[in-house]
């Protein structure tokens, strides 16, 4: 997707360049984008939202 013209050029209606929305797509790369506080908030949110589902297992959502 990085090679598409639409992601290289232009701007989102928010004013950010389209290229700002494309990341590496590597597993675990989120640590380069989230602060420890954001990660902790995400962990709590995932735990809360998936508590009643089969997807609450920490192995499915490794955020450590």
C-alpha positions, 0 to 999 in steps of 0.5 A, spaced: 500 500 500 505 504 501 507 504 493 500 507 491 499 514 489 493 515 493 498 514 500 504 518 497 500 524 495 494 528 497 491 530 504 486 527 509 480 531 510 483 532 517 489 536 514 494 530 515 498 527 509 495 521 507 502 518 508 501 519 515 496 513 516 501 508 513 505 504 518 510 498 517 505 493 518 509 489 523 507 485 529 509 489 535 511 495 531 505 499 536 511 500 541 514 505 536 507 509 536 504 508 543 506 511 550 506 506 556 500 510 558 497 509 551 499 501 552 496 501 559 489 504 557 489 499 551 490 493 555 485 495 560 480 497 554 481 490 551 480 486 557 474 490 559 471 489 552 473 482 551 471 480 558 465 476 556 468 473 549 472 467 548 477 472 545 479 475 552 485 470 552 492 475 553 495 470 548 490 473 543 492 480 544 499 480 547 500 487 549 506 487 553 
